[in-house]
Structure formats: C-alpha cells, structure tokens
Amino acid sequence: MTTLPAALENLRGTIGIWTFAHELVAPKESAAITQFAATCGFSGYWYPEAYGREAFTNAGLLLAGSNAIVVGSSIASIWGRDAMAAANGARTLTAAFGDRFVLGLGVSHKPLVESIRGHDYVNPLTAMSAYLDAVNEATMFAPEASERAPRLIAALGPRMLSIAAEKADGAMPYLVTPEHTVLARQTLGDGPFLVVEQAVALTDDEHDFRARAAQHLERYTSLPNYQNNWRRLGFTDEDFIPGGSARLQDALVVRGDEEAIQDQIDAHRSAGADHVALQILGSDPMALPEDDWRRVGALVQS
C-alpha cells in the first residue's frame, strides 16, 4: 500500500506509550488515562488484547479521553472477531474520532488462541494473509463505509513482515531490539510504516531493574513466537528461563535515566523505525507509574 492514512503520518517521528494501565481502572475512568498520556506529551496510545477488555470497546473508551492522541490496538487478535467485524469496527472508530484509530492485528500465540479462545492455531501466516484480504473486501452499508483505518500487523519474522509490506500499511514488532528494527526495515522496504515497542525501567538499582525486567518478561519467555525471533537475534534456549536471562533482559529493557531512553529511541530511529512506543515498567506492575510517565513525557516534549 503506497499512501499511508493520516493517523500514521501524524505518528511519524513521534513517541507513544504502550500500556494496559486503563485495564486497572473502571471502564468509565479509562478515558482519563488517555488524557493523562496526551498531557504527558505522548502522541500514540497502544494497548493489548489478551485476558482483558475487548479491543474495539477499549478503543472507543480510550479515544473519548482526548481529541489529539492516536489510539491503536497492539494487537487485536484475528481470532477474536471475523474480518468484517474488524474492518467495520475500525471504520466506525475512524469516522467517529477523526482519523485517530490504528487497527493493529496479530495472530497472537497458540496457548491464548487454543486454550483460552478455543480456536485451532493452524497456519498463522496463511490465516493472517487471508484475514487481511477479507478486511480489504469487507462490505458495509453505513455512512462511514468509505473510511479506511490504518492497518498494521504484529510481525517478527521475515515472512510475516513480508505480508505486512504487501497487504497492510506496515508492522508493529514487540519485544525487539534495534538490531531487529534494521532487519524489519530491510524486509518492509521504504514505504510501509514501522512501529516498535520498547520497554524501559527508570531505575539504576541492579536488584530493582532485574525484578522489573523479570516480571515483565516472565509471561513471554515461554512463547515460541518470541523465542524463534530471539534466536534470529543470537539468543539461545539458555536465555529463555522464566523472566529471561540477564543478557535477554539487558537487550529488551532499557535501564537507567532519560538519557538511556533517548539513546535507545535514537537507535531504533536510525535503524528505520517511524514511531517508538515506550512501555514504562514501574515499580508496581499493577499501578499506573504516573511519575515515570511524566519524566519520560518531559523527554518527549524537549
């Protein structure tokens, strides 16, 4: 796809936040989280879909919190709704909130798809390709039928990245390094949009950093999709212990202060990222790290 939708162009060269903080408060309070992110200076608000709220319901709640910030699913599972529901839901959100919604789609992971959702996790590459075709062809009889929301897909390996380049507006890799960003940009080419997620921990204390990084990575280190990608980057089974080895933690989570965060942002940008979404790991994973958001937001706005 050659012409990028406005929501993506508005994100180019900016910094967003990746978070599930809105899932820690009542639905009617979640809009305040988006507003706070916008006040801190973040241009994009990215959120997951796993065990919490449904992705499109979440988007409506979050978009209502600000008239400026772009909100994107990172990601909405293709097993959670059929392609027509996704396409038409995205059209309605785009029309209702002024081109500020990004439809991020992904194949998720076998345990979540089979054990939790009850689907067969078979041929994820083929499934994603067919799903994007169906999104593109979805029929809608409503005033917003002509709207087109941006479409990004969660892509790590070269084959999924190629699908992102051919059938979507770009890719949004998660749990990656600047070295992966180089490979992603090479595979995507110059045109598609590239959003990368980057975890950060504002702490210089070794024990505190290890605790935050391990808590963050524990849910991911057993998942084959991530393991396979990390192997491409030179990691081995020894790094995939619960919570990750120190080497994996150091590669995936920035430790330190604003300068360290800026250096990593610059590294992703130099490698080809169009937008970096920071996942700020606070000392309490079940609380909004307000002070850390403000600190990083000051960096973003400087």
N, C-alpha and C positions, 0 to 999 in steps of 0.2 A: 504494500500500500504506500503510495507516494506522498499524499497530502495528509499531514497529521492534524487531528482535531484540535480545537482551541485549548481544551483543558491541558493537553500535553505541551503545547507550545508555551503555555503560561507557567509550566513547571520547569522549563529548560533552564539549567544553570542555577537552580534553587535547591534548598534543603527542606526536607519534610520530616515528619515524625512517624514512626511505626509503633503501634501500641494497641493493647487491649484494655487500656485504663477505663474506657467507657463501660466495659463489661463489669466493672467493680462497683458501679452505682446503679440506682434505679433508672429505668428507661427514660423517664421524663427529665432526668438530670444529666443524661449523656450529652445533650447539646452544649452544656456548659463546658465540657471537656474540650470540644472542638473550638469553642470560642477562646478558651484559655490557650490552646495551641496556636491559634491565629494571633492572639495578643503577644505571645512569646516571639512571634516572627516566622513561624514555620509556614511554608506555602502549601504543603500537602499533608494530608492525614490518612495514613494507611492502616488497615485493620484486618485481622484474620477471620476465618470462619472454620471452626473446629467443633468444640463442645459447647459453644455459647450461643449467642443470638444469630438468627438467620441474616445472611449478608445484606439483602436488599432492604429489609426492615431497618437494620443498623444504619445503612446509608441514608435513609430518609431522616432518621433521628439526628444523625451527625451533621448532615447538610443544613438542617434547620438551625444549627448553632452559630453559623457565621455566613455572611454574604460574600466572603472573599476566598476562603480556603478551599482547595480542591480535595475531594474525598475519594479514596479508591479502595476497592476490595483487594486484599492481598493475603489470601486469594479467596474467591468464591469457588467452591468445589463444583466441577461439572457433574458430579453425581448427586448434587443437592437439588437440581431442578433441570427440566429439559431446556434445550437451546432456545425455543420460542419464548419460554418464560424469562430466561436471562436476557434475551435481546429486547423484549418489550418492556421488561422492568427497567433496563438501562435507558431505553428511550424516554420513558416517563420521568425518571430521575433527571435526565439531561434537560428535558423541557421544563421541568418544574423548578430547577435550581440553576439555570443559566450556565450550562456547559461547565459544570464543576464536578461531574462524576466520571470516574475512570473504572471501567469494568475489567478487573483483574481476575483471570480464570486460571485454574490449575487442576491437575489430575489428583492432587492430594497424595495419600500414602495408603498402601494396602491394608494396614491394620484399621485405619479410620474408615476406609471405604467398605471393607468386608465385615469387620466385627461390629462396627458402630452403625453404619448406614444399611448394611445388608445387601450390597451390590457385589458383583464379581469384578475384581480388579484385573481385567484382562486387556492386553494390548493398549496400554495407556497412550502411546504415540498415535495409534490409529484412532482411538477414541477422541483425543483432542482435535485431531485434524478434521474428523467428521463433525464434531461439535461446532467448530468454527465455521465450517461450511453451512451448517444449519442455522447458526446465528446470522450469518450474512443473508440467508434466504428467508428469514422469518417474516411472516405476514402479520400486519397489524392494521386494524380498522379503528383508528383514533386520530385525533388532530396531530399527535406527536409522531405519527408513523414515519415521517421523513427525517426525524432526528437520528443521529448516529453517534453513539457514545464511543469514546476511545476503547480499544481492546488490547490489553497486554496479557501475556501468559507467563506463568511461573515456568522458567526454563533454565536448566542447569547444563545438560549435556548437549553436544553438537546437533543431534537430530531434533530435539525439541526446540533448540534455538533456531534451527532452520525453518521449522514450522512457524515460529514467531515472526520470522522475517517475511515468510511467504503469505501467511494468512491472517496476521494480526498487525497491530501498529508497533509492536516491539515486545520486549521481555522485561521481567522483573525477578531476577535471581535473588535468592535468600540464603543467608549463611555462606557468604562467599568472601573472597579476598580480592585485592586489586589485580593479582595475577589472573584470577578467573575473569575479571572485568575485561582484561586485554583479550582473552580468548573469546568472550561473548561478543565483543565489538567486532572482532575479526570475522566471526561466523555471521553476525547480523548484517554486516556491511554498514555503510554510512547513513542510510536513511532511517531505519527503524529506531524507535525511542528505547532507551535503556535506563531503567530504574534499578538501583541496587540498594539492598538493605544492609545497614552496618550497625552492629551492636557496640555500645560504649558504656564504660563504667567510670564515673568521675571519682576515682579514688587512687591514692598512691600506696595504700596499705596492701601488702602482699596477701595476707590472710583474707582480708575483706574482698580483694579482687578475685581470688580463687573461689571464694564462696559464691560470689555473684555469678561468675562465669560458669561454674559447675551447675548451679541451679538453672541457669538459662539453657545450657546445652543438654542437660540430662534427658529432656523429652525427645531430643533429636538424634543423639548419637547411636541409637539402635535402629534407625530407619535406613533401609537400603538406598533410597534415592539420594540421601545426603552422603552416605558412606561412599557410594560409587563416584560421586563428584569429588569428594575429598581425595579419593585415590588418584584421580586425574591430576590433582594438585600436589601429589607426592606424599600424602599421608598413608598410613598403614593401619591394619587391624589393631595394633598396639595403641593407636590414638583414639580408638572408639570405645574406650571404657566409659561407664556411665558418668556423664558430666564432662567427658573429654580429657585427654592428656593435657599437661601444661603447654605443650607445643601447639596443640589444636586451639586451646583457649587463647593463647597469645596471638594466633593468626586470625581468629574470628572476632575477638572482642578487644576494642581499644581500651587501654588502661592509662589513666593519668588525668590531665587537665585539658583546657580548651585548646592549647597548642597541639597536643597529641591528636585531638579530634580533627582539628583543621588539617593537619598533615595527612591524615587518612582520607579525608574528603578530597584533598588535592590529588592524592594518589589515584583514587577512583576516577576523578575527573580527567586526569592525564591519561588514564587507561581507556577512556571512552564513555564514561557514564554521563548521561544527560541530567540525572536527578538522583540525589542520595537521600535515602530515608533512614534517619537515625533511630535506633531502638535503644532508649536510655534505660539502663539497668540500675534501678535504685537499690538502696539497702534493704527495703522491704518489697518483695515482688508483688505483694497484694495491696500496695498503696501507690497512688499517683506521686511520682517524685517531683513535686512542684518546684522545689529549689533548683534541682538539676535541670529541669526544663527551662527555667528562667536563665540559668547560667549559660546553657548551650544556645538558647534563643538570643542572648546578648551577642554571642559569637556570630550567629547567623545574620544579625542585623548590623554588625560592624562593617 
